[in-house]
């Protein structure tokens, strides 16, 4: 797997066992929502951020 | 991408290595998504943040992408992301991710 893998129409990026950095935004998808979904896919969430651009 | 987030990602990779790390995005602005994905893969394109000239080569997924949706628990995905997927420009974001990967 290389840096551009994932969702490219070939093999899907396997999330189980991966370490996820969740970067959300307050005005779109918050970081914690991303983290919950990542955990449900078997990933370990190692950092969660929600940016605010106000 | 915010310089603080660049610094965070650089620190994590410096401490833990880049293996098995995936960056997951939730931004709804297609341009911001493209820039963020390029930044953690190829370095800060604006050459102002801590990742300027630093090619971490990290894989990136957006939470709206099918790879994410298909692997997540369906109930969790619907509860956490369903509303955002309906109300934000999910197709625009997915198109941006395809452009970053050279698929579009």
Backbone of each chain as nested JSON, in Angstrom:
{
  "chains": [
    {"id": "A", "residues": [
      {"number": 1, "name": "UNK", "atoms": {"N": [0.854, -1.206, 0.0], "CA": [0.0, 0.0, 0.0], "C": [0.881, 1.245, 0.0]}},
      {"number": 2, "name": "UNK", "atoms": {"N": [0.55, 2.192, -0.82], "CA": [1.356, 3.399, -0.814], "C": [0.549, 4.604, -0.352]}},
      {"number": 3, "name": "UNK", "atoms": {"N": [1.151, 5.749, -0.477], "CA": [0.576, 6.943, 0.131], "C": [-0.774, 7.341, -0.456]}},
      {"number": 4, "name": "UNK", "atoms": {"N": [-1.048, 6.927, -1.645], "CA": [-2.288, 7.384, -2.269], "C": [-3.354, 6.308, -2.251]}},
      {"number": 5, "name": "UNK", "atoms": {"N": [-3.111, 5.224, -1.522], "CA": [-4.082, 4.143, -1.493], "C": [-5.396, 4.582, -0.877]}},
      {"number": 6, "name": "UNK", "atoms": {"N": [-6.397, 3.755, -1.126], "CA": [-7.693, 3.991, -0.515], "C": [-8.675, 4.559, -1.501]}},
      {"number": 7, "name": "UNK", "atoms": {"N": [-9.839, 3.926, -1.584], "CA": [-10.951, 4.438, -2.384], "C": [-10.553, 4.768, -3.809]}},
      {"number": 8, "name": "UNK", "atoms": {"N": [-9.75, 3.932, -4.411], "CA": [-9.308, 4.239, -5.759], "C": [-9.887, 3.274, -6.78]}},
      {"number": 9, "name": "UNK", "atoms": {"N": [-10.821, 2.451, -6.343], "CA": [-11.401, 1.523, -7.291], "C": [-10.683, 0.194, -7.287]}},
      {"number": 10, "name": "UNK", "atoms": {"N": [-9.551, 0.1, -6.596], "CA": [-8.839, -1.157, -6.448], "C": [-9.143, -1.731, -5.094]}},
      {"number": 11, "name": "UNK", "atoms": {"N": [-8.122, -2.269, -4.427], "CA": [-8.346, -2.793, -3.094], "C": [-8.692, -1.649, -2.153]}},
      {"number": 12, "name": "UNK", "atoms": {"N": [-9.696, -1.84, -1.307], "CA": [-10.022, -0.787, -0.353], "C": [-8.961, -0.68, 0.725]}},
      {"number": 13, "name": "UNK", "atoms": {"N": [-8.842, 0.515, 1.306], "CA": [-7.927, 0.694, 2.415], "C": [-8.502, -0.009, 3.651]}},
      {"number": 14, "name": "UNK", "atoms": {"N": [-7.762, -0.957, 4.194], "CA": [-8.213, -1.688, 5.378], "C": [-8.011, -0.806, 6.608]}},
      {"number": 15, "name": "UNK", "atoms": {"N": [-9.078, -0.567, 7.334], "CA": [-8.975, 0.308, 8.503], "C": [-8.745, -0.449, 9.805]}},
      {"number": 16, "name": "UNK", "atoms": {"N": [-9.102, -1.709, 9.839], "CA": [-8.942, -2.473, 11.071], "C": [-7.466, -2.512, 11.469]}},
      {"number": 17, "name": "UNK", "atoms": {"N": [-7.203, -2.123, 12.709], "CA": [-5.835, -2.142, 13.209], "C": [-5.026, -0.897, 12.876]}},
      {"number": 18, "name": "UNK", "atoms": {"N": [-5.591, -0.013, 12.07], "CA": [-4.871, 1.216, 11.732], "C": [-4.99, 2.244, 12.865]}},
      {"number": 19, "name": "UNK", "atoms": {"N": [-4.033, 3.165, 12.894], "CA": [-4.056, 4.261, 13.858], "C": [-4.576, 5.506, 13.145]}},
      {"number": 20, "name": "UNK", "atoms": {"N": [-5.683, 6.015, 13.625], "CA": [-6.365, 7.092, 12.92], "C": [-6.169, 8.438, 13.616]}},
      {"number": 21, "name": "UNK", "atoms": {"N": [-5.828, 9.423, 12.805], "CA": [-5.845, 10.825, 13.241], "C": [-7.099, 11.435, 12.623]}},
      {"number": 22, "name": "UNK", "atoms": {"N": [-8.063, 11.806, 13.458], "CA": [-9.349, 12.321, 12.979], "C": [-9.331, 13.843, 13.0]}},
      {"number": 23, "name": "UNK", "atoms": {"N": [-9.441, 14.442, 11.827], "CA": [-9.415, 15.9, 11.715], "C": [-10.764, 16.402, 11.215]}},
      {"number": 24, "name": "UNK", "atoms": {"N": [-11.59, 16.857, 12.136], "CA": [-12.897, 17.357, 11.759], "C": [-12.947, 18.869, 11.762]}},
      {"number": 25, "name": "UNK", "atoms": {"N": [-14.145, 19.382, 11.486], "CA": [-14.364, 20.83, 11.52], "C": [-15.685, 21.095, 12.216]}},
      {"number": 26, "name": "UNK", "atoms": {"N": [-15.736, 22.189, 12.939], "CA": [-16.946, 22.503, 13.684], "C": [-18.125, 22.749, 12.751]}},
      {"number": 27, "name": "UNK", "atoms": {"N": [-17.869, 23.314, 11.577], "CA": [-18.953, 23.628, 10.651], "C": [-19.211, 22.531, 9.636]}},
      {"number": 28, "name": "UNK", "atoms": {"N": [-18.538, 21.407, 9.77], "CA": [-18.85, 20.265, 8.903], "C": [-18.941, 19.026, 9.79]}},
      {"number": 29, "name": "UNK", "atoms": {"N": [-18.08, 18.042, 9.591], "CA": [-18.137, 16.845, 10.431], "C": [-17.137, 17.001, 11.586]}},
      {"number": 30, "name": "UNK", "atoms": {"N": [-17.616, 16.978, 12.824], "CA": [-16.697, 17.127, 13.969], "C": [-15.754, 15.936, 14.098]}},
      {"number": 31, "name": "UNK", "atoms": {"N": [-14.608, 16.191, 14.683], "CA": [-13.613, 15.134, 14.844], "C": [-14.132, 13.93, 15.613]}},
      {"number": 32, "name": "UNK", "atoms": {"N": [-14.943, 14.168, 16.639], "CA": [-15.412, 13.042, 17.455], "C": [-16.357, 12.129, 16.671]}},
      {"number": 33, "name": "UNK", "atoms": {"N": [-17.128, 12.7, 15.743], "CA": [-17.999, 11.868, 14.901], "C": [-17.143, 10.975, 13.992]}},
      {"number": 34, "name": "UNK", "atoms": {"N": [-16.073, 11.542, 13.443], "CA": [-15.149, 10.751, 12.618], "C": [-14.543, 9.639, 13.464]}},
      {"number": 35, "name": "UNK", "atoms": {"N": [-14.151, 9.992, 14.688], "CA": [-13.51, 9.017, 15.562], "C": [-14.439, 7.846, 15.884]}},
      {"number": 36, "name": "UNK", "atoms": {"N": [-15.702, 8.139, 16.156], "CA": [-16.662, 7.074, 16.469], "C": [-16.793, 6.105, 15.296]}},
      {"number": 37, "name": "UNK", "atoms": {"N": [-16.861, 6.66, 14.104], "CA": [-17.0, 5.827, 12.913], "C": [-15.729, 4.996, 12.689]}},
      {"number": 38, "name": "UNK", "atoms": {"N": [-14.586, 5.616, 12.895], "CA": [-13.317, 4.895, 12.715], "C": [-13.209, 3.737, 13.715]}},
      {"number": 39, "name": "UNK", "atoms": {"N": [-13.603, 4.003, 14.969], "CA": [-13.562, 2.926, 15.98], "C": [-14.492, 1.785, 15.584]}},
      {"number": 40, "name": "UNK", "atoms": {"N": [-15.643, 2.123, 15.036], "CA": [-16.597, 1.073, 14.653], "C": [-16.056, 0.229, 13.505]}},
      {"number": 41, "name": "UNK", "atoms": {"N": [-15.078, 0.757, 12.777], "CA": [-14.446, 0.005, 11.688], "C": [-13.222, -0.776, 12.172]}},
      {"number": 42, "name": "UNK", "atoms": {"N": [-12.954, -0.707, 13.472], "CA": [-11.842, -1.484, 14.012], "C": [-10.528, -0.746, 14.09]}},
      {"number": 43, "name": "UNK", "atoms": {"N": [-10.562, 0.552, 13.854], "CA": [-9.336, 1.342, 13.922], "C": [-9.12, 1.866, 15.351]}},
      {"number": 44, "name": "UNK", "atoms": {"N": [-7.87, 2.162, 15.644], "CA": [-7.52, 2.803, 16.914], "C": [-7.382, 4.303, 16.657]}},
      {"number": 45, "name": "UNK", "atoms": {"N": [-8.151, 5.096, 17.35], "CA": [-8.085, 6.544, 17.151], "C": [-7.037, 7.114, 18.103]}},
      {"number": 46, "name": "UNK", "atoms": {"N": [-5.997, 7.701, 17.557], "CA": [-4.9, 8.178, 18.393], "C": [-4.927, 9.69, 18.606]}},
      {"number": 47, "name": "UNK", "atoms": {"N": [-5.743, 10.404, 17.81], "CA": [-5.84, 11.854, 17.986], "C": [-7.137, 12.34, 17.353]}},
      {"number": 48, "name": "UNK", "atoms": {"N": [-7.798, 13.253, 18.01], "CA": [-9.05, 13.824, 17.496], "C": [-8.954, 15.339, 17.576]}},
      {"number": 49, "name": "UNK", "atoms": {"N": [-9.185, 15.996, 16.473], "CA": [-9.203, 17.463, 16.46], "C": [-10.447, 17.956, 15.731]}},
      {"number": 50, "name": "UNK", "atoms": {"N": [-10.994, 19.053, 16.207], "CA": [-12.09, 19.721, 15.503], "C": [-11.696, 21.168, 15.316]}},
      {"number": 51, "name": "UNK", "atoms": {"N": [-11.457, 21.547, 14.079], "CA": [-11.031, 22.908, 13.79], "C": [-12.224, 23.846, 13.791]}},
      {"number": 52, "name": "UNK", "atoms": {"N": [-11.972, 25.077, 14.146], "CA": [-12.984, 26.121, 14.114], "C": [-12.419, 27.298, 13.324]}},
      {"number": 53, "name": "UNK", "atoms": {"N": [-13.17, 27.74, 12.295], "CA": [-12.658, 28.807, 11.438], "C": [-13.368, 30.129, 11.652]}},
      {"number": 54, "name": "UNK", "atoms": {"N": [-14.079, 30.249, 12.794], "CA": [-14.784, 31.52, 13.056], "C": [-13.769, 32.604, 13.372]}}
    ]},
    {"id": "B", "residues": [
      {"number": 1, "name": "UNK", "atoms": {"N": [-3.942, 23.487, 5.259], "CA": [-4.178, 22.856, 6.561], "C": [-3.585, 23.716, 7.674]}},
      {"number": 2, "name": "UNK", "atoms": {"N": [-4.335, 23.786, 8.756], "CA": [-3.92, 24.568, 9.918], "C": [-2.518, 24.155, 10.389]}},
      {"number": 3, "name": "UNK", "atoms": {"N": [-1.635, 25.13, 10.631], "CA": [-0.266, 24.788, 11.07], "C": [-0.235, 23.941, 12.342]}},
      {"number": 4, "name": "UNK", "atoms": {"N": [-1.215, 24.148, 13.239], "CA": [-1.25, 23.339, 14.464], "C": [-1.479, 21.868, 14.146]}},
      {"number": 5, "name": "UNK", "atoms": {"N": [-2.369, 21.616, 13.186], "CA": [-2.612, 20.228, 12.803], "C": [-1.404, 19.631, 12.079]}},
      {"number": 6, "name": "UNK", "atoms": {"N": [-0.734, 20.456, 11.287], "CA": [0.492, 19.986, 10.64], "C": [1.522, 19.579, 11.696]}},
      {"number": 7, "name": "UNK", "atoms": {"N": [1.66, 20.422, 12.708], "CA": [2.626, 20.131, 13.774], "C": [2.241, 18.859, 14.521]}},
      {"number": 8, "name": "UNK", "atoms": {"N": [0.954, 18.703, 14.781], "CA": [0.465, 17.507, 15.465], "C": [0.817, 16.245, 14.68]}},
      {"number": 9, "name": "UNK", "atoms": {"N": [0.525, 16.258, 13.405], "CA": [0.767, 15.081, 12.575], "C": [2.262, 14.792, 12.468]}},
      {"number": 10, "name": "UNK", "atoms": {"N": [3.044, 15.835, 12.307], "CA": [4.495, 15.644, 12.209], "C": [5.044, 15.033, 13.508]}},
      {"number": 11, "name": "UNK", "atoms": {"N": [4.541, 15.53, 14.65], "CA": [5.007, 15.003, 15.938], "C": [4.647, 13.524, 16.079]}},
      {"number": 12, "name": "UNK", "atoms": {"N": [3.422, 13.173, 15.715], "CA": [2.996, 11.769, 15.832], "C": [3.865, 10.874, 14.964]}},
      {"number": 13, "name": "UNK", "atoms": {"N": [4.114, 11.298, 13.742], "CA": [4.935, 10.47, 12.839], "C": [6.379, 10.406, 13.337]}},
      {"number": 14, "name": "UNK", "atoms": {"N": [6.891, 11.514, 13.849], "CA": [8.249, 11.509, 14.394], "C": [8.361, 10.527, 15.563]}},
      {"number": 15, "name": "UNK", "atoms": {"N": [7.308, 10.482, 16.393], "CA": [7.352, 9.654, 17.597], "C": [7.022, 8.188, 17.317]}},
      {"number": 16, "name": "UNK", "atoms": {"N": [6.073, 7.95, 16.424], "CA": [5.556, 6.593, 16.241], "C": [5.911, 5.98, 14.897]}},
      {"number": 17, "name": "UNK", "atoms": {"N": [6.425, 6.8, 13.984], "CA": [6.607, 6.325, 12.617], "C": [5.291, 6.425, 11.865]}},
      {"number": 18, "name": "UNK", "atoms": {"N": [5.352, 6.338, 10.557], "CA": [4.142, 6.541, 9.747], "C": [3.377, 5.267, 9.449]}},
      {"number": 19, "name": "UNK", "atoms": {"N": [3.947, 4.118, 9.813], "CA": [3.288, 2.857, 9.485], "C": [1.957, 2.752, 10.212]}},
      {"number": 20, "name": "UNK", "atoms": {"N": [0.95, 2.319, 9.52], "CA": [-0.388, 2.069, 10.068], "C": [-1.155, 3.331, 10.427]}},
      {"number": 21, "name": "UNK", "atoms": {"N": [-0.589, 4.495, 10.147], "CA": [-1.327, 5.729, 10.441], "C": [-2.161, 6.131, 9.221]}},
      {"number": 22, "name": "UNK", "atoms": {"N": [-3.409, 6.483, 9.491], "CA": [-4.312, 6.981, 8.46], "C": [-4.895, 8.299, 8.953]}},
      {"number": 23, "name": "UNK", "atoms": {"N": [-4.904, 9.299, 8.085], "CA": [-5.521, 10.573, 8.428], "C": [-6.938, 10.579, 7.875]}},
      {"number": 24, "name": "UNK", "atoms": {"N": [-7.906, 10.865, 8.729], "CA": [-9.293, 10.912, 8.294], "C": [-9.817, 12.329, 8.397]}},
      {"number": 25, "name": "UNK", "atoms": {"N": [-10.408, 12.79, 7.302], "CA": [-10.856, 14.174, 7.21], "C": [-12.377, 14.275, 7.307]}},
      {"number": 26, "name": "UNK", "atoms": {"N": [-12.833, 15.45, 7.776], "CA": [-14.265, 15.688, 7.85], "C": [-14.677, 17.019, 7.255]}},
      {"number": 27, "name": "UNK", "atoms": {"N": [-13.744, 17.729, 6.66], "CA": [-14.056, 19.041, 6.095], "C": [-15.056, 18.899, 4.946]}},
      {"number": 28, "name": "UNK", "atoms": {"N": [-15.879, 19.926, 4.756], "CA": [-16.893, 19.864, 3.714], "C": [-16.524, 20.689, 2.49]}},
      {"number": 29, "name": "UNK", "atoms": {"N": [-15.485, 21.491, 2.604], "CA": [-15.059, 22.317, 1.478], "C": [-14.077, 21.527, 0.612]}},
      {"number": 30, "name": "UNK", "atoms": {"N": [-14.433, 21.347, -0.652], "CA": [-13.652, 20.48, -1.529], "C": [-12.199, 20.945, -1.649]}},
      {"number": 31, "name": "UNK", "atoms": {"N": [-12.006, 22.246, -1.752], "CA": [-10.647, 22.769, -1.898], "C": [-9.822, 22.513, -0.63]}},
      {"number": 32, "name": "UNK", "atoms": {"N": [-10.465, 22.714, 0.521], "CA": [-9.773, 22.476, 1.793], "C": [-9.404, 21.0, 1.932]}},
      {"number": 33, "name": "UNK", "atoms": {"N": [-10.287, 20.13, 1.477], "CA": [-10.026, 18.695, 1.534], "C": [-8.825, 18.334, 0.657]}},
      {"number": 34, "name": "UNK", "atoms": {"N": [-8.793, 18.899, -0.547], "CA": [-7.666, 18.618, -1.451], "C": [-6.346, 19.072, -0.834]}},
      {"number": 35, "name": "UNK", "atoms": {"N": [-6.356, 20.274, -0.285], "CA": [-5.126, 20.821, 0.308], "C": [-4.681, 19.965, 1.493]}},
      {"number": 36, "name": "UNK", "atoms": {"N": [-5.633, 19.575, 2.336], "CA": [-5.286, 18.766, 3.507], "C": [-4.699, 17.42, 3.088]}},
      {"number": 37, "name": "UNK", "atoms": {"N": [-5.324, 16.795, 2.111], "CA": [-4.84, 15.486, 1.654], "C": [-3.445, 15.603, 1.043]}},
      {"number": 38, "name": "UNK", "atoms": {"N": [-3.233, 16.658, 0.26], "CA": [-1.907, 16.876, -0.338], "C": [-0.865, 17.156, 0.737]}},
      {"number": 39, "name": "UNK", "atoms": {"N": [-1.279, 17.873, 1.758], "CA": [-0.325, 18.27, 2.797], "C": [0.232, 17.066, 3.544]}},
      {"number": 40, "name": "UNK", "atoms": {"N": [-0.628, 16.148, 3.943], "CA": [-0.134, 15.005, 4.719], "C": [0.534, 13.959, 3.831]}},
      {"number": 41, "name": "UNK", "atoms": {"N": [0.361, 14.061, 2.544], "CA": [1.028, 13.139, 1.629], "C": [2.344, 13.731, 1.092]}},
      {"number": 42, "name": "UNK", "atoms": {"N": [2.236, 14.941, 0.544], "CA": [3.381, 15.513, -0.182], "C": [4.057, 16.677, 0.529]}},
      {"number": 43, "name": "UNK", "atoms": {"N": [3.429, 17.19, 1.586], "CA": [3.96, 18.376, 2.258], "C": [3.052, 19.578, 2.03]}},
      {"number": 44, "name": "UNK", "atoms": {"N": [3.235, 20.605, 2.836], "CA": [2.4, 21.803, 2.768], "C": [2.618, 22.525, 1.437]}},
      {"number": 45, "name": "UNK", "atoms": {"N": [1.587, 22.568, 0.57], "CA": [1.765, 23.221, -0.736], "C": [1.992, 24.728, -0.62]}},
      {"number": 46, "name": "UNK", "atoms": {"N": [1.585, 25.312, 0.499], "CA": [1.796, 26.752, 0.698], "C": [3.189, 27.055, 1.272]}},
      {"number": 47, "name": "UNK", "atoms": {"N": [3.9, 26.02, 1.675], "CA": [5.254, 26.165, 2.228], "C": [5.312, 27.111, 3.417]}},
      {"number": 48, "name": "UNK", "atoms": {"N": [4.298, 27.061, 4.278], "CA": [4.326, 27.93, 5.461], "C": [4.275, 27.135, 6.775]}},
      {"number": 49, "name": "UNK", "atoms": {"N": [3.722, 25.933, 6.749], "CA": [3.547, 25.181, 7.977], "C": [4.69, 24.216, 8.241]}},
      {"number": 50, "name": "UNK", "atoms": {"N": [4.615, 23.5, 9.372], "CA": [5.666, 22.544, 9.74], "C": [5.872, 21.422, 8.723]}},
      {"number": 51, "name": "UNK", "atoms": {"N": [4.897, 21.177, 7.862], "CA": [5.059, 20.113, 6.859], "C": [5.546, 20.651, 5.505]}},
      {"number": 52, "name": "UNK", "atoms": {"N": [5.968, 21.902, 5.459], "CA": [6.556, 22.427, 4.225], "C": [7.787, 21.6, 3.863]}},
      {"number": 53, "name": "UNK", "atoms": {"N": [7.768, 21.022, 2.673], "CA": [8.907, 20.232, 2.216], "C": [9.032, 18.868, 2.884]}},
      {"number": 54, "name": "UNK", "atoms": {"N": [8.022, 18.471, 3.662], "CA": [8.061, 17.186, 4.376], "C": [7.049, 16.232, 3.74]}},
      {"number": 55, "name": "UNK", "atoms": {"N": [7.539, 15.219, 3.073], "CA": [6.652, 14.262, 2.416], "C": [6.425, 13.063, 3.335]}},
      {"number": 56, "name": "UNK", "atoms": {"N": [5.355, 13.135, 4.11], "CA": [5.074, 12.044, 5.044], "C": [4.483, 10.831, 4.334]}},
      {"number": 57, "name": "UNK", "atoms": {"N": [3.822, 11.063, 3.22], "CA": [3.252, 9.951, 2.467], "C": [2.143, 9.212, 3.192]}},
      {"number": 58, "name": "UNK", "atoms": {"N": [1.416, 9.917, 4.037], "CA": [0.357, 9.24, 4.799], "C": [-0.887, 9.026, 3.934]}},
      {"number": 59, "name": "UNK", "atoms": {"N": [-1.529, 7.863, 4.092], "CA": [-2.804, 7.665, 3.41], "C": [-3.889, 8.526, 4.041]}},
      {"number": 60, "name": "UNK", "atoms": {"N": [-4.815, 8.977, 3.224], "CA": [-5.875, 9.877, 3.678], "C": [-7.227, 9.363, 3.2]}},
      {"number": 61, "name": "UNK", "atoms": {"N": [-8.176, 9.407, 4.071], "CA": [-9.556, 9.076, 3.716], "C": [-10.457, 10.208, 4.189]}},
      {"number": 62, "name": "UNK", "atoms": {"N": [-11.5, 10.492, 3.428], "CA": [-12.537, 11.379, 3.944], "C": [-13.669, 10.519, 4.479]}},
      {"number": 63, "name": "UNK", "atoms": {"N": [-14.296, 10.997, 5.521], "CA": [-15.33, 10.205, 6.191], "C": [-16.53, 9.926, 5.266]}},
      {"number": 64, "name": "UNK", "atoms": {"N": [-16.69, 10.711, 4.212], "CA": [-17.787, 10.472, 3.267], "C": [-17.467, 9.385, 2.241]}},
      {"number": 65, "name": "UNK", "atoms": {"N": [-16.216, 8.971, 2.146], "CA": [-15.842, 8.039, 1.079], "C": [-16.375, 6.625, 1.337]}},
      {"number": 66, "name": "UNK", "atoms": {"N": [-16.574, 5.9, 0.24], "CA": [-17.152, 4.558, 0.332], "C": [-16.281, 3.614, 1.159]}},
      {"number": 67, "name": "UNK", "atoms": {"N": [-14.963, 3.735, 1.059], "CA": [-14.065, 2.884, 1.852], "C": [-14.381, 3.002, 3.341]}},
      {"number": 68, "name": "UNK", "atoms": {"N": [-14.697, 4.203, 3.766], "CA": [-15.026, 4.444, 5.171], "C": [-16.404, 3.897, 5.503]}},
      {"number": 69, "name": "UNK", "atoms": {"N": [-17.354, 4.237, 4.67], "CA": [-18.745, 3.86, 4.914], "C": [-18.906, 2.345, 4.954]}},
      {"number": 70, "name": "UNK", "atoms": {"N": [-18.216, 1.664, 4.051], "CA": [-18.384, 0.212, 3.943], "C": [-17.758, -0.537, 5.111]}},
      {"number": 71, "name": "UNK", "atoms": {"N": [-16.756, 0.036, 5.74], "CA": [-16.079, -0.662, 6.841], "C": [-16.629, -0.291, 8.216]}},
      {"number": 72, "name": "UNK", "atoms": {"N": [-17.334, 0.815, 8.275], "CA": [-17.891, 1.244, 9.56], "C": [-19.153, 0.456, 9.887]}},
      {"number": 73, "name": "UNK", "atoms": {"N": [-19.488, 0.402, 11.16], "CA": [-20.764, -0.139, 11.57], "C": [-21.865, 0.762, 10.994]}},
      {"number": 74, "name": "UNK", "atoms": {"N": [-22.835, 0.151, 10.325], "CA": [-23.84, 0.931, 9.597], "C": [-24.645, 1.845, 10.53]}},
      {"number": 75, "name": "UNK", "atoms": {"N": [-24.989, 1.341, 11.702], "CA": [-25.781, 2.156, 12.629], "C": [-24.966, 3.334, 13.167]}},
      {"number": 76, "name": "UNK", "atoms": {"N": [-23.719, 3.056, 13.474], "CA": [-22.845, 4.131, 13.962], "C": [-22.657, 5.181, 12.873]}},
      {"number": 77, "name": "UNK", "atoms": {"N": [-22.436, 4.704, 11.65], "CA": [-22.214, 5.644, 10.545], "C": [-23.441, 6.538, 10.353]}},
      {"number": 78, "name": "UNK", "atoms": {"N": [-24.59, 5.929, 10.339], "CA": [-25.82, 6.696, 10.129], "C": [-26.021, 7.71, 11.257]}},
      {"number": 79, "name": "UNK", "atoms": {"N": [-25.778, 7.27, 12.488], "CA": [-25.989, 8.151, 13.632], "C": [-24.997, 9.318, 13.648]}},
      {"number": 80, "name": "UNK", "atoms": {"N": [-23.761, 9.037, 13.301], "CA": [-22.712, 10.059, 13.42], "C": [-22.568, 10.912, 12.164]}},
      {"number": 81, "name": "UNK", "atoms": {"N": [-22.762, 10.294, 10.991], "CA": [-22.415, 10.959, 9.735], "C": [-23.616, 11.204, 8.827]}},
      {"number": 82, "name": "UNK", "atoms": {"N": [-24.687, 10.441, 9.005], "CA": [-25.819, 10.498, 8.09], "C": [-26.331, 11.903, 7.813]}},
      {"number": 83, "name": "UNK", "atoms": {"N": [-26.517, 12.661, 8.865], "CA": [-27.036, 14.023, 8.703], "C": [-26.082, 14.878, 7.876]}},
      {"number": 84, "name": "UNK", "atoms": {"N": [-24.804, 14.78, 8.19], "CA": [-23.805, 15.595, 7.474], "C": [-23.713, 15.179, 6.006]}},
      {"number": 85, "name": "UNK", "atoms": {"N": [-23.825, 13.886, 5.771], "CA": [-23.738, 13.383, 4.393], "C": [-24.897, 13.928, 3.56]}},
      {"number": 86, "name": "UNK", "atoms": {"N": [-26.053, 14.082, 4.189], "CA": [-27.232, 14.588, 3.474], "C": [-27.161, 16.078, 3.235]}},
      {"number": 87, "name": "UNK", "atoms": {"N": [-26.611, 16.816, 4.19], "CA": [-26.713, 18.273, 4.141], "C": [-25.469, 18.953, 3.585]}},
      {"number": 88, "name": "UNK", "atoms": {"N": [-24.348, 18.275, 3.577], "CA": [-23.115, 18.874, 3.054], "C": [-22.833, 18.325, 1.651]}},
      {"number": 89, "name": "UNK", "atoms": {"N": [-21.835, 18.887, 1.005], "CA": [-21.533, 18.508, -0.38], "C": [-20.655, 17.251, -0.421]}},
      {"number": 90, "name": "UNK", "atoms": {"N": [-21.277, 16.12, -0.117], "CA": [-20.519, 14.867, -0.053], "C": [-19.939, 14.497, -1.418]}},
      {"number": 91, "name": "UNK", "atoms": {"N": [-20.693, 14.71, -2.465], "CA": [-20.199, 14.347, -3.8], "C": [-19.016, 15.219, -4.195]}},
      {"number": 92, "name": "UNK", "atoms": {"N": [-19.079, 16.496, -3.84], "CA": [-17.962, 17.398, -4.139], "C": [-16.703, 16.981, -3.407]}},
      {"number": 93, "name": "UNK", "atoms": {"N": [-16.866, 16.551, -2.171], "CA": [-15.723, 16.099, -1.373], "C": [-15.128, 14.822, -1.971]}},
      {"number": 94, "name": "UNK", "atoms": {"N": [-15.992, 13.901, -2.352], "CA": [-15.496, 12.64, -2.925], "C": [-14.773, 12.895, -4.248]}},
      {"number": 95, "name": "UNK", "atoms": {"N": [-15.29, 13.838, -5.018], "CA": [-14.624, 14.194, -6.278], "C": [-13.244, 14.79, -5.994]}},
      {"number": 96, "name": "UNK", "atoms": {"N": [-13.166, 15.598, -4.943], "CA": [-11.879, 16.205, -4.573], "C": [-10.876, 15.116, -4.199]}},
      {"number": 97, "name": "UNK", "atoms": {"N": [-11.316, 14.123, -3.456], "CA": [-10.415, 13.037, -3.07], "C": [-9.962, 12.238, -4.3]}},
      {"number": 98, "name": "UNK", "atoms": {"N": [-10.858, 12.057, -5.25], "CA": [-10.454, 11.366, -6.481], "C": [-9.409, 12.179, -7.237]}},
      {"number": 99, "name": "UNK", "atoms": {"N": [-9.567, 13.502, -7.243], "CA": [-8.573, 14.345, -7.92], "C": [-7.21, 14.211, -7.241]}},
      {"number": 100, "name": "UNK", "atoms": {"N": [-7.211, 14.205, -5.929], "CA": [-5.941, 14.094, -5.195], "C": [-5.231, 12.798, -5.568]}},
      {"number": 101, "name": "UNK", "atoms": {"N": [-6.006, 11.746, -5.761], "CA": [-5.416, 10.438, -6.087], "C": [-5.163, 10.262, -7.577]}},
      {"number": 102, "name": "UNK", "atoms": {"N": [-5.473, 11.301, -8.344], "CA": [-5.236, 11.211, -9.781], "C": [-6.234, 10.34, -10.496]}},
      {"number": 103, "name": "UNK", "atoms": {"N": [-7.419, 10.184, -9.904], "CA": [-8.442, 9.344, -10.515], "C": [-9.427, 10.145, -11.351]}},
      {"number": 104, "name": "UNK", "atoms": {"N": [-9.37, 11.456, -11.247], "CA": [-10.345, 12.273, -11.988], "C": [-9.625, 13.328, -12.812]}}
    ]}
  ]
}
